[in-house]
């Protein structure tokens, strides 16, 4: 066999081997490109994640000047649970709202934030910059077992945030520059002990504007 014939034979053997080596690398690179740009979001709900903010004095029954401190509205020791139905969205600087989780979620937590309800876990989101968190509530209801005192009188049982429409939209500014593969952890702090002090003891309802002003969002 001549030298040229030997070279031709070796070349014909190398071509399939090189093809087998190159093709998988090419497909892997394409797979990374198409799967890129995703991150994850974990959303938790707490009855009271941080110390409650002071609630406005109820307009229906103000505490008179000089009244005993024992008559002041109090919910620091409130016991029970609060349940919400909601949807949550992350909003980009351009105003594009991207839903996190299922169409509607439900969470039930202790009033005092003893437990964190993991409502959305490992949910895929796009790796983008977000400047707003939007929560749409369709139900906000507390079941108070004790510890809530309004004008010296205990309030127990069902307390609802009165929604003027079928839903209440609450927005909070955030500054999230989400990177690919990152896990973002968010807490919806309902701050229940704060808005419970604004309950009308006659109707057992709380004005939605009070709830909207006191709910917090915490980025872990």
PyMOL CGO cylinders between C-alpha atoms (Angstrom):
from pymol import cmd
from pymol.cgo import CYLINDER

trace = [
    CYLINDER, 0.00, 0.00, 0.00, 1.36, 3.39, -0.98, 0.3, 1, 1, 1, 1, 1, 1,
    CYLINDER, 1.36, 3.39, -0.98, 1.76, 6.27, 1.46, 0.3, 1, 1, 1, 1, 1, 1,
    CYLINDER, 1.76, 6.27, 1.46, -1.05, 8.22, -0.24, 0.3, 1, 1, 1, 1, 1, 1,
    CYLINDER, -1.05, 8.22, -0.24, -3.43, 5.25, 0.05, 0.3, 1, 1, 1, 1, 1, 1,
    CYLINDER, -3.43, 5.25, 0.05, -2.63, 4.87, 3.77, 0.3, 1, 1, 1, 1, 1, 1,
    CYLINDER, -2.63, 4.87, 3.77, -3.34, 8.58, 4.39, 0.3, 1, 1, 1, 1, 1, 1,
    CYLINDER, -3.34, 8.58, 4.39, -6.68, 8.34, 2.59, 0.3, 1, 1, 1, 1, 1, 1,
    CYLINDER, -6.68, 8.34, 2.59, -7.70, 5.31, 4.67, 0.3, 1, 1, 1, 1, 1, 1,
    CYLINDER, -7.70, 5.31, 4.67, -6.83, 7.03, 7.96, 0.3, 1, 1, 1, 1, 1, 1,
    CYLINDER, -6.83, 7.03, 7.96, -8.76, 10.16, 6.91, 0.3, 1, 1, 1, 1, 1, 1,
    CYLINDER, -8.76, 10.16, 6.91, -11.89, 8.13, 6.15, 0.3, 1, 1, 1, 1, 1, 1,
    CYLINDER, -11.89, 8.13, 6.15, -11.75, 6.55, 9.63, 0.3, 1, 1, 1, 1, 1, 1,
    CYLINDER, -11.75, 6.55, 9.63, -11.24, 9.87, 11.45, 0.3, 1, 1, 1, 1, 1, 1,
    CYLINDER, -11.24, 9.87, 11.45, -14.25, 11.64, 9.86, 0.3, 1, 1, 1, 1, 1, 1,
    CYLINDER, -14.25, 11.64, 9.86, -17.02, 9.60, 11.61, 0.3, 1, 1, 1, 1, 1, 1,
    CYLINDER, -17.02, 9.60, 11.61, -15.15, 9.74, 14.92, 0.3, 1, 1, 1, 1, 1, 1,
    CYLINDER, -15.15, 9.74, 14.92, -14.83, 13.53, 14.72, 0.3, 1, 1, 1, 1, 1, 1,
    CYLINDER, -14.83, 13.53, 14.72, -18.49, 13.82, 13.78, 0.3, 1, 1, 1, 1, 1, 1,
    CYLINDER, -18.49, 13.82, 13.78, -19.50, 11.85, 16.88, 0.3, 1, 1, 1, 1, 1, 1,
    CYLINDER, -19.50, 11.85, 16.88, -17.36, 14.11, 19.05, 0.3, 1, 1, 1, 1, 1, 1,
    CYLINDER, -17.36, 14.11, 19.05, -18.54, 17.40, 17.56, 0.3, 1, 1, 1, 1, 1, 1,
    CYLINDER, -18.54, 17.40, 17.56, -22.29, 16.83, 17.28, 0.3, 1, 1, 1, 1, 1, 1,
    CYLINDER, -22.29, 16.83, 17.28, -23.06, 16.32, 21.00, 0.3, 1, 1, 1, 1, 1, 1,
    CYLINDER, -23.06, 16.32, 21.00, -21.08, 19.47, 21.87, 0.3, 1, 1, 1, 1, 1, 1,
    CYLINDER, -21.08, 19.47, 21.87, -23.05, 21.45, 19.29, 0.3, 1, 1, 1, 1, 1, 1,
    CYLINDER, -23.05, 21.45, 19.29, -26.44, 20.26, 20.68, 0.3, 1, 1, 1, 1, 1, 1,
    CYLINDER, -26.44, 20.26, 20.68, -25.37, 20.97, 24.26, 0.3, 1, 1, 1, 1, 1, 1,
    CYLINDER, -25.37, 20.97, 24.26, -24.46, 24.55, 23.39, 0.3, 1, 1, 1, 1, 1, 1,
    CYLINDER, -24.46, 24.55, 23.39, -27.83, 25.09, 21.71, 0.3, 1, 1, 1, 1, 1, 1,
    CYLINDER, -27.83, 25.09, 21.71, -29.62, 23.64, 24.75, 0.3, 1, 1, 1, 1, 1, 1,
    CYLINDER, -29.62, 23.64, 24.75, -27.93, 26.11, 27.12, 0.3, 1, 1, 1, 1, 1, 1,
    CYLINDER, -27.93, 26.11, 27.12, -28.91, 29.04, 24.93, 0.3, 1, 1, 1, 1, 1, 1,
    CYLINDER, -28.91, 29.04, 24.93, -32.57, 28.06, 24.73, 0.3, 1, 1, 1, 1, 1, 1,
    CYLINDER, -32.57, 28.06, 24.73, -32.88, 27.28, 28.47, 0.3, 1, 1, 1, 1, 1, 1,
    CYLINDER, -32.88, 27.28, 28.47, -31.13, 30.45, 29.65, 0.3, 1, 1, 1, 1, 1, 1,
    CYLINDER, -31.13, 30.45, 29.65, -32.75, 33.48, 31.27, 0.3, 1, 1, 1, 1, 1, 1,
    CYLINDER, -32.75, 33.48, 31.27, -34.69, 31.65, 33.97, 0.3, 1, 1, 1, 1, 1, 1,
    CYLINDER, -34.69, 31.65, 33.97, -34.60, 32.02, 37.75, 0.3, 1, 1, 1, 1, 1, 1,
    CYLINDER, -34.60, 32.02, 37.75, -36.82, 30.84, 40.62, 0.3, 1, 1, 1, 1, 1, 1,
    CYLINDER, -36.82, 30.84, 40.62, -39.08, 32.58, 43.12, 0.3, 1, 1, 1, 1, 1, 1,
    CYLINDER, -39.08, 32.58, 43.12, -40.13, 31.44, 46.59, 0.3, 1, 1, 1, 1, 1, 1,
    CYLINDER, -40.13, 31.44, 46.59, -43.03, 33.43, 48.05, 0.3, 1, 1, 1, 1, 1, 1,
    CYLINDER, -43.03, 33.43, 48.05, -43.98, 33.18, 51.71, 0.3, 1, 1, 1, 1, 1, 1,
    CYLINDER, -43.98, 33.18, 51.71, -46.87, 34.69, 53.66, 0.3, 1, 1, 1, 1, 1, 1,
    CYLINDER, -46.87, 34.69, 53.66, -46.59, 35.78, 57.29, 0.3, 1, 1, 1, 1, 1, 1,
    CYLINDER, -46.59, 35.78, 57.29, -49.20, 37.13, 59.67, 0.3, 1, 1, 1, 1, 1, 1,
    CYLINDER, -49.20, 37.13, 59.67, -46.64, 39.49, 61.20, 0.3, 1, 1, 1, 1, 1, 1,
    CYLINDER, -46.64, 39.49, 61.20, -43.07, 39.11, 59.95, 0.3, 1, 1, 1, 1, 1, 1,
    CYLINDER, -43.07, 39.11, 59.95, -41.78, 42.30, 61.57, 0.3, 1, 1, 1, 1, 1, 1,
    CYLINDER, -41.78, 42.30, 61.57, -42.92, 44.45, 64.52, 0.3, 1, 1, 1, 1, 1, 1,
    CYLINDER, -42.92, 44.45, 64.52, -46.30, 45.95, 63.58, 0.3, 1, 1, 1, 1, 1, 1,
    CYLINDER, -46.30, 45.95, 63.58, -46.50, 49.55, 62.47, 0.3, 1, 1, 1, 1, 1, 1,
    CYLINDER, -46.50, 49.55, 62.47, -48.82, 51.86, 64.43, 0.3, 1, 1, 1, 1, 1, 1,
    CYLINDER, -48.82, 51.86, 64.43, -52.35, 51.77, 63.08, 0.3, 1, 1, 1, 1, 1, 1,
    CYLINDER, -52.35, 51.77, 63.08, -54.46, 54.91, 62.67, 0.3, 1, 1, 1, 1, 1, 1,
    CYLINDER, -54.46, 54.91, 62.67, -57.02, 55.49, 65.41, 0.3, 1, 1, 1, 1, 1, 1,
    CYLINDER, -57.02, 55.49, 65.41, -60.45, 54.27, 64.28, 0.3, 1, 1, 1, 1, 1, 1,
    CYLINDER, -60.45, 54.27, 64.28, -62.64, 57.21, 63.24, 0.3, 1, 1, 1, 1, 1, 1,
    CYLINDER, -62.64, 57.21, 63.24, -65.82, 55.61, 64.53, 0.3, 1, 1, 1, 1, 1, 1,
    CYLINDER, -65.82, 55.61, 64.53, -64.77, 55.54, 68.21, 0.3, 1, 1, 1, 1, 1, 1,
    CYLINDER, -64.77, 55.54, 68.21, -61.72, 57.64, 69.07, 0.3, 1, 1, 1, 1, 1, 1,
    CYLINDER, -61.72, 57.64, 69.07, -60.10, 57.13, 72.46, 0.3, 1, 1, 1, 1, 1, 1,
    CYLINDER, -60.10, 57.13, 72.46, -60.84, 60.31, 74.48, 0.3, 1, 1, 1, 1, 1, 1,
    CYLINDER, -60.84, 60.31, 74.48, -58.00, 62.42, 75.78, 0.3, 1, 1, 1, 1, 1, 1,
    CYLINDER, -58.00, 62.42, 75.78, -56.93, 61.39, 79.24, 0.3, 1, 1, 1, 1, 1, 1,
    CYLINDER, -56.93, 61.39, 79.24, -58.47, 57.95, 78.91, 0.3, 1, 1, 1, 1, 1, 1,
    CYLINDER, -58.47, 57.95, 78.91, -56.87, 55.08, 80.75, 0.3, 1, 1, 1, 1, 1, 1,
    CYLINDER, -56.87, 55.08, 80.75, -54.16, 53.27, 78.73, 0.3, 1, 1, 1, 1, 1, 1,
    CYLINDER, -54.16, 53.27, 78.73, -56.12, 50.10, 79.35, 0.3, 1, 1, 1, 1, 1, 1,
    CYLINDER, -56.12, 50.10, 79.35, -58.77, 51.41, 76.95, 0.3, 1, 1, 1, 1, 1, 1,
    CYLINDER, -58.77, 51.41, 76.95, -56.34, 51.86, 74.06, 0.3, 1, 1, 1, 1, 1, 1,
    CYLINDER, -56.34, 51.86, 74.06, -56.73, 49.57, 71.07, 0.3, 1, 1, 1, 1, 1, 1,
    CYLINDER, -56.73, 49.57, 71.07, -54.52, 46.51, 71.40, 0.3, 1, 1, 1, 1, 1, 1,
    CYLINDER, -54.52, 46.51, 71.40, -53.71, 43.52, 69.21, 0.3, 1, 1, 1, 1, 1, 1,
    CYLINDER, -53.71, 43.52, 69.21, -50.16, 42.63, 70.23, 0.3, 1, 1, 1, 1, 1, 1,
    CYLINDER, -50.16, 42.63, 70.23, -51.42, 39.46, 71.90, 0.3, 1, 1, 1, 1, 1, 1,
    CYLINDER, -51.42, 39.46, 71.90, -54.07, 38.60, 69.33, 0.3, 1, 1, 1, 1, 1, 1,
    CYLINDER, -54.07, 38.60, 69.33, -54.43, 34.88, 68.73, 0.3, 1, 1, 1, 1, 1, 1,
    CYLINDER, -54.43, 34.88, 68.73, -55.90, 33.17, 65.71, 0.3, 1, 1, 1, 1, 1, 1,
    CYLINDER, -55.90, 33.17, 65.71, -55.30, 32.88, 61.99, 0.3, 1, 1, 1, 1, 1, 1,
    CYLINDER, -55.30, 32.88, 61.99, -55.64, 34.98, 58.87, 0.3, 1, 1, 1, 1, 1, 1,
    CYLINDER, -55.64, 34.98, 58.87, -56.48, 33.59, 55.45, 0.3, 1, 1, 1, 1, 1, 1,
    CYLINDER, -56.48, 33.59, 55.45, -55.96, 35.26, 52.07, 0.3, 1, 1, 1, 1, 1, 1,
    CYLINDER, -55.96, 35.26, 52.07, -56.72, 34.45, 48.45, 0.3, 1, 1, 1, 1, 1, 1,
    CYLINDER, -56.72, 34.45, 48.45, -54.41, 36.31, 46.09, 0.3, 1, 1, 1, 1, 1, 1,
    CYLINDER, -54.41, 36.31, 46.09, -52.43, 36.59, 42.89, 0.3, 1, 1, 1, 1, 1, 1,
    CYLINDER, -52.43, 36.59, 42.89, -48.89, 37.94, 42.76, 0.3, 1, 1, 1, 1, 1, 1,
    CYLINDER, -48.89, 37.94, 42.76, -47.00, 39.66, 39.94, 0.3, 1, 1, 1, 1, 1, 1,
    CYLINDER, -47.00, 39.66, 39.94, -43.50, 40.98, 39.40, 0.3, 1, 1, 1, 1, 1, 1,
    CYLINDER, -43.50, 40.98, 39.40, -43.43, 44.15, 37.29, 0.3, 1, 1, 1, 1, 1, 1,
    CYLINDER, -43.43, 44.15, 37.29, -40.56, 45.29, 35.06, 0.3, 1, 1, 1, 1, 1, 1,
    CYLINDER, -40.56, 45.29, 35.06, -39.52, 48.95, 34.65, 0.3, 1, 1, 1, 1, 1, 1,
    CYLINDER, -39.52, 48.95, 34.65, -41.46, 49.04, 31.37, 0.3, 1, 1, 1, 1, 1, 1,
    CYLINDER, -41.46, 49.04, 31.37, -44.65, 48.05, 33.21, 0.3, 1, 1, 1, 1, 1, 1,
    CYLINDER, -44.65, 48.05, 33.21, -44.77, 44.43, 32.06, 0.3, 1, 1, 1, 1, 1, 1,
    CYLINDER, -44.77, 44.43, 32.06, -46.40, 42.31, 34.77, 0.3, 1, 1, 1, 1, 1, 1,
    CYLINDER, -46.40, 42.31, 34.77, -45.35, 38.66, 35.06, 0.3, 1, 1, 1, 1, 1, 1,
    CYLINDER, -45.35, 38.66, 35.06, -47.40, 36.32, 37.21, 0.3, 1, 1, 1, 1, 1, 1,
    CYLINDER, -47.40, 36.32, 37.21, -45.68, 34.25, 39.89, 0.3, 1, 1, 1, 1, 1, 1,
    CYLINDER, -45.68, 34.25, 39.89, -47.35, 30.95, 40.74, 0.3, 1, 1, 1, 1, 1, 1,
    CYLINDER, -47.35, 30.95, 40.74, -50.79, 29.69, 39.83, 0.3, 1, 1, 1, 1, 1, 1,
    CYLINDER, -50.79, 29.69, 39.83, -53.68, 31.91, 38.77, 0.3, 1, 1, 1, 1, 1, 1,
    CYLINDER, -53.68, 31.91, 38.77, -54.93, 32.22, 42.35, 0.3, 1, 1, 1, 1, 1, 1,
    CYLINDER, -54.93, 32.22, 42.35, -53.23, 31.18, 45.57, 0.3, 1, 1, 1, 1, 1, 1,
    CYLINDER, -53.23, 31.18, 45.57, -54.44, 30.65, 49.12, 0.3, 1, 1, 1, 1, 1, 1,
    CYLINDER, -54.44, 30.65, 49.12, -52.49, 31.02, 52.34, 0.3, 1, 1, 1, 1, 1, 1,
    CYLINDER, -52.49, 31.02, 52.34, -53.48, 30.57, 55.99, 0.3, 1, 1, 1, 1, 1, 1,
    CYLINDER, -53.48, 30.57, 55.99, -51.08, 31.73, 58.70, 0.3, 1, 1, 1, 1, 1, 1,
    CYLINDER, -51.08, 31.73, 58.70, -50.95, 32.64, 62.39, 0.3, 1, 1, 1, 1, 1, 1,
    CYLINDER, -50.95, 32.64, 62.39, -51.83, 36.23, 63.23, 0.3, 1, 1, 1, 1, 1, 1,
    CYLINDER, -51.83, 36.23, 63.23, -48.54, 36.72, 65.02, 0.3, 1, 1, 1, 1, 1, 1,
    CYLINDER, -48.54, 36.72, 65.02, -46.37, 35.32, 62.26, 0.3, 1, 1, 1, 1, 1, 1,
    CYLINDER, -46.37, 35.32, 62.26, -45.44, 32.16, 64.15, 0.3, 1, 1, 1, 1, 1, 1,
    CYLINDER, -45.44, 32.16, 64.15, -45.50, 30.26, 60.87, 0.3, 1, 1, 1, 1, 1, 1,
    CYLINDER, -45.50, 30.26, 60.87, -44.56, 31.18, 57.32, 0.3, 1, 1, 1, 1, 1, 1,
    CYLINDER, -44.56, 31.18, 57.32, -46.85, 29.65, 54.74, 0.3, 1, 1, 1, 1, 1, 1,
    CYLINDER, -46.85, 29.65, 54.74, -44.85, 28.66, 51.64, 0.3, 1, 1, 1, 1, 1, 1,
    CYLINDER, -44.85, 28.66, 51.64, -47.39, 29.49, 48.98, 0.3, 1, 1, 1, 1, 1, 1,
    CYLINDER, -47.39, 29.49, 48.98, -45.16, 29.42, 45.92, 0.3, 1, 1, 1, 1, 1, 1,
    CYLINDER, -45.16, 29.42, 45.92, -41.99, 27.36, 45.91, 0.3, 1, 1, 1, 1, 1, 1,
    CYLINDER, -41.99, 27.36, 45.91, -39.39, 27.04, 43.15, 0.3, 1, 1, 1, 1, 1, 1,
    CYLINDER, -39.39, 27.04, 43.15, -41.61, 28.80, 40.65, 0.3, 1, 1, 1, 1, 1, 1,
    CYLINDER, -41.61, 28.80, 40.65, -39.85, 29.77, 37.40, 0.3, 1, 1, 1, 1, 1, 1,
    CYLINDER, -39.85, 29.77, 37.40, -39.54, 33.48, 36.65, 0.3, 1, 1, 1, 1, 1, 1,
    CYLINDER, -39.54, 33.48, 36.65, -37.64, 35.34, 33.97, 0.3, 1, 1, 1, 1, 1, 1,
    CYLINDER, -37.64, 35.34, 33.97, -34.22, 36.69, 34.88, 0.3, 1, 1, 1, 1, 1, 1,
    CYLINDER, -34.22, 36.69, 34.88, -35.03, 40.38, 34.50, 0.3, 1, 1, 1, 1, 1, 1,
    CYLINDER, -35.03, 40.38, 34.50, -35.00, 43.56, 36.54, 0.3, 1, 1, 1, 1, 1, 1,
    CYLINDER, -35.00, 43.56, 36.54, -38.17, 44.17, 38.54, 0.3, 1, 1, 1, 1, 1, 1,
    CYLINDER, -38.17, 44.17, 38.54, -39.15, 47.43, 40.21, 0.3, 1, 1, 1, 1, 1, 1,
    CYLINDER, -39.15, 47.43, 40.21, -42.60, 46.61, 41.56, 0.3, 1, 1, 1, 1, 1, 1,
    CYLINDER, -42.60, 46.61, 41.56, -44.43, 43.79, 43.30, 0.3, 1, 1, 1, 1, 1, 1,
    CYLINDER, -44.43, 43.79, 43.30, -48.18, 43.68, 42.68, 0.3, 1, 1, 1, 1, 1, 1,
    CYLINDER, -48.18, 43.68, 42.68, -50.53, 41.62, 44.84, 0.3, 1, 1, 1, 1, 1, 1,
    CYLINDER, -50.53, 41.62, 44.84, -54.21, 41.25, 43.98, 0.3, 1, 1, 1, 1, 1, 1,
    CYLINDER, -54.21, 41.25, 43.98, -56.28, 40.10, 46.95, 0.3, 1, 1, 1, 1, 1, 1,
    CYLINDER, -56.28, 40.10, 46.95, -59.74, 38.58, 46.54, 0.3, 1, 1, 1, 1, 1, 1,
    CYLINDER, -59.74, 38.58, 46.54, -60.14, 37.57, 50.20, 0.3, 1, 1, 1, 1, 1, 1,
    CYLINDER, -60.14, 37.57, 50.20, -58.61, 38.79, 53.49, 0.3, 1, 1, 1, 1, 1, 1,
    CYLINDER, -58.61, 38.79, 53.49, -60.18, 37.26, 56.57, 0.3, 1, 1, 1, 1, 1, 1,
    CYLINDER, -60.18, 37.26, 56.57, -59.01, 36.73, 60.13, 0.3, 1, 1, 1, 1, 1, 1,
    CYLINDER, -59.01, 36.73, 60.13, -60.41, 34.34, 62.73, 0.3, 1, 1, 1, 1, 1, 1,
    CYLINDER, -60.41, 34.34, 62.73, -59.62, 35.91, 66.09, 0.3, 1, 1, 1, 1, 1, 1,
    CYLINDER, -59.62, 35.91, 66.09, -59.61, 33.58, 69.08, 0.3, 1, 1, 1, 1, 1, 1,
    CYLINDER, -59.61, 33.58, 69.08, -58.65, 36.22, 71.65, 0.3, 1, 1, 1, 1, 1, 1,
    CYLINDER, -58.65, 36.22, 71.65, -56.27, 39.01, 72.57, 0.3, 1, 1, 1, 1, 1, 1,
    CYLINDER, -56.27, 39.01, 72.57, -57.85, 41.72, 70.40, 0.3, 1, 1, 1, 1, 1, 1,
    CYLINDER, -57.85, 41.72, 70.40, -59.16, 44.61, 72.50, 0.3, 1, 1, 1, 1, 1, 1,
    CYLINDER, -59.16, 44.61, 72.50, -61.01, 47.62, 71.07, 0.3, 1, 1, 1, 1, 1, 1,
    CYLINDER, -61.01, 47.62, 71.07, -61.89, 50.43, 73.50, 0.3, 1, 1, 1, 1, 1, 1,
    CYLINDER, -61.89, 50.43, 73.50, -61.49, 48.02, 76.38, 0.3, 1, 1, 1, 1, 1, 1,
    CYLINDER, -61.49, 48.02, 76.38, -63.79, 45.40, 74.87, 0.3, 1, 1, 1, 1, 1, 1,
    CYLINDER, -63.79, 45.40, 74.87, -62.54, 42.06, 73.52, 0.3, 1, 1, 1, 1, 1, 1,
    CYLINDER, -62.54, 42.06, 73.52, -63.27, 41.24, 69.89, 0.3, 1, 1, 1, 1, 1, 1,
    CYLINDER, -63.27, 41.24, 69.89, -63.40, 37.59, 68.82, 0.3, 1, 1, 1, 1, 1, 1,
    CYLINDER, -63.40, 37.59, 68.82, -64.60, 35.69, 65.79, 0.3, 1, 1, 1, 1, 1, 1,
    CYLINDER, -64.60, 35.69, 65.79, -64.42, 36.53, 62.11, 0.3, 1, 1, 1, 1, 1, 1,
    CYLINDER, -64.42, 36.53, 62.11, -62.89, 39.84, 61.05, 0.3, 1, 1, 1, 1, 1, 1,
    CYLINDER, -62.89, 39.84, 61.05, -62.87, 40.70, 57.35, 0.3, 1, 1, 1, 1, 1, 1,
    CYLINDER, -62.87, 40.70, 57.35, -61.13, 43.35, 55.32, 0.3, 1, 1, 1, 1, 1, 1,
    CYLINDER, -61.13, 43.35, 55.32, -64.03, 44.90, 53.46, 0.3, 1, 1, 1, 1, 1, 1,
    CYLINDER, -64.03, 44.90, 53.46, -63.25, 44.92, 49.73, 0.3, 1, 1, 1, 1, 1, 1,
    CYLINDER, -63.25, 44.92, 49.73, -65.03, 47.70, 47.89, 0.3, 1, 1, 1, 1, 1, 1,
    CYLINDER, -65.03, 47.70, 47.89, -64.67, 45.81, 44.62, 0.3, 1, 1, 1, 1, 1, 1,
    CYLINDER, -64.67, 45.81, 44.62, -64.22, 42.08, 43.96, 0.3, 1, 1, 1, 1, 1, 1,
    CYLINDER, -64.22, 42.08, 43.96, -60.49, 42.51, 44.53, 0.3, 1, 1, 1, 1, 1, 1,
    CYLINDER, -60.49, 42.51, 44.53, -57.91, 44.79, 46.11, 0.3, 1, 1, 1, 1, 1, 1,
    CYLINDER, -57.91, 44.79, 46.11, -54.65, 45.57, 44.31, 0.3, 1, 1, 1, 1, 1, 1,
    CYLINDER, -54.65, 45.57, 44.31, -51.67, 46.49, 46.48, 0.3, 1, 1, 1, 1, 1, 1,
    CYLINDER, -51.67, 46.49, 46.48, -48.34, 47.52, 44.96, 0.3, 1, 1, 1, 1, 1, 1,
    CYLINDER, -48.34, 47.52, 44.96, -44.95, 47.88, 46.59, 0.3, 1, 1, 1, 1, 1, 1,
    CYLINDER, -44.95, 47.88, 46.59, -41.70, 49.16, 45.12, 0.3, 1, 1, 1, 1, 1, 1,
    CYLINDER, -41.70, 49.16, 45.12, -38.85, 46.66, 44.95, 0.3, 1, 1, 1, 1, 1, 1,
    CYLINDER, -38.85, 46.66, 44.95, -35.41, 46.67, 43.38, 0.3, 1, 1, 1, 1, 1, 1,
    CYLINDER, -35.41, 46.67, 43.38, -34.73, 43.18, 42.08, 0.3, 1, 1, 1, 1, 1, 1,
    CYLINDER, -34.73, 43.18, 42.08, -32.11, 42.52, 39.44, 0.3, 1, 1, 1, 1, 1, 1,
    CYLINDER, -32.11, 42.52, 39.44, -32.71, 38.80, 39.03, 0.3, 1, 1, 1, 1, 1, 1,
    CYLINDER, -32.71, 38.80, 39.03, -29.87, 36.79, 37.55, 0.3, 1, 1, 1, 1, 1, 1,
    CYLINDER, -29.87, 36.79, 37.55, -30.14, 33.49, 35.70, 0.3, 1, 1, 1, 1, 1, 1,
    CYLINDER, -30.14, 33.49, 35.70, -30.28, 30.57, 38.13, 0.3, 1, 1, 1, 1, 1, 1,
    CYLINDER, -30.28, 30.57, 38.13, -30.92, 32.82, 41.15, 0.3, 1, 1, 1, 1, 1, 1,
    CYLINDER, -30.92, 32.82, 41.15, -33.58, 32.04, 43.76, 0.3, 1, 1, 1, 1, 1, 1,
    CYLINDER, -33.58, 32.04, 43.76, -35.53, 35.09, 44.93, 0.3, 1, 1, 1, 1, 1, 1,
    CYLINDER, -35.53, 35.09, 44.93, -37.26, 34.86, 48.32, 0.3, 1, 1, 1, 1, 1, 1,
    CYLINDER, -37.26, 34.86, 48.32, -40.13, 37.22, 49.11, 0.3, 1, 1, 1, 1, 1, 1,
    CYLINDER, -40.13, 37.22, 49.11, -42.33, 37.52, 52.20, 0.3, 1, 1, 1, 1, 1, 1,
    CYLINDER, -42.33, 37.52, 52.20, -45.80, 39.03, 52.11, 0.3, 1, 1, 1, 1, 1, 1,
    CYLINDER, -45.80, 39.03, 52.11, -46.01, 40.42, 55.64, 0.3, 1, 1, 1, 1, 1, 1,
    CYLINDER, -46.01, 40.42, 55.64, -49.72, 40.89, 56.29, 0.3, 1, 1, 1, 1, 1, 1,
    CYLINDER, -49.72, 40.89, 56.29, -48.97, 42.92, 59.47, 0.3, 1, 1, 1, 1, 1, 1,
    CYLINDER, -48.97, 42.92, 59.47, -52.24, 41.61, 60.91, 0.3, 1, 1, 1, 1, 1, 1,
    CYLINDER, -52.24, 41.61, 60.91, -51.88, 42.95, 64.49, 0.3, 1, 1, 1, 1, 1, 1,
    CYLINDER, -51.88, 42.95, 64.49, -51.64, 46.48, 63.07, 0.3, 1, 1, 1, 1, 1, 1,
    CYLINDER, -51.64, 46.48, 63.07, -54.75, 46.56, 60.89, 0.3, 1, 1, 1, 1, 1, 1,
    CYLINDER, -54.75, 46.56, 60.89, -56.81, 44.49, 63.32, 0.3, 1, 1, 1, 1, 1, 1,
    CYLINDER, -56.81, 44.49, 63.32, -56.83, 47.49, 65.68, 0.3, 1, 1, 1, 1, 1, 1,
    CYLINDER, -56.83, 47.49, 65.68, -58.85, 49.37, 63.03, 0.3, 1, 1, 1, 1, 1, 1,
    CYLINDER, -58.85, 49.37, 63.03, -61.71, 46.86, 63.13, 0.3, 1, 1, 1, 1, 1, 1,
    CYLINDER, -61.71, 46.86, 63.13, -65.23, 48.20, 63.52, 0.3, 1, 1, 1, 1, 1, 1,
    CYLINDER, -65.23, 48.20, 63.52, -66.55, 46.07, 66.41, 0.3, 1, 1, 1, 1, 1, 1,
    CYLINDER, -66.55, 46.07, 66.41, -70.12, 46.44, 65.15, 0.3, 1, 1, 1, 1, 1, 1,
    CYLINDER, -70.12, 46.44, 65.15, -69.57, 45.10, 61.64, 0.3, 1, 1, 1, 1, 1, 1,
    CYLINDER, -69.57, 45.10, 61.64, -66.33, 43.17, 62.34, 0.3, 1, 1, 1, 1, 1, 1,
    CYLINDER, -66.33, 43.17, 62.34, -64.79, 44.70, 59.23, 0.3, 1, 1, 1, 1, 1, 1,
    CYLINDER, -64.79, 44.70, 59.23, -61.64, 46.66, 58.44, 0.3, 1, 1, 1, 1, 1, 1,
    CYLINDER, -61.64, 46.66, 58.44, -61.41, 49.30, 55.72, 0.3, 1, 1, 1, 1, 1, 1,
    CYLINDER, -61.41, 49.30, 55.72, -59.36, 48.07, 52.77, 0.3, 1, 1, 1, 1, 1, 1,
    CYLINDER, -59.36, 48.07, 52.77, -57.29, 51.27, 52.68, 0.3, 1, 1, 1, 1, 1, 1,
    CYLINDER, -57.29, 51.27, 52.68, -55.99, 50.56, 56.18, 0.3, 1, 1, 1, 1, 1, 1,
    CYLINDER, -55.99, 50.56, 56.18, -54.88, 47.06, 55.19, 0.3, 1, 1, 1, 1, 1, 1,
    CYLINDER, -54.88, 47.06, 55.19, -53.30, 48.32, 51.96, 0.3, 1, 1, 1, 1, 1, 1,
    CYLINDER, -53.30, 48.32, 51.96, -51.29, 50.94, 53.82, 0.3, 1, 1, 1, 1, 1, 1,
    CYLINDER, -51.29, 50.94, 53.82, -49.93, 48.50, 56.43, 0.3, 1, 1, 1, 1, 1, 1,
    CYLINDER, -49.93, 48.50, 56.43, -49.08, 45.38, 54.43, 0.3, 1, 1, 1, 1, 1, 1,
    CYLINDER, -49.08, 45.38, 54.43, -45.31, 44.96, 53.93, 0.3, 1, 1, 1, 1, 1, 1,
    CYLINDER, -45.31, 44.96, 53.93, -43.10, 43.17, 51.42, 0.3, 1, 1, 1, 1, 1, 1,
    CYLINDER, -43.10, 43.17, 51.42, -39.80, 41.78, 52.69, 0.3, 1, 1, 1, 1, 1, 1,
    CYLINDER, -39.80, 41.78, 52.69, -37.00, 40.61, 50.38, 0.3, 1, 1, 1, 1, 1, 1,
    CYLINDER, -37.00, 40.61, 50.38, -34.95, 37.91, 52.12, 0.3, 1, 1, 1, 1, 1, 1,
]
cmd.load_cgo(trace, "trace")
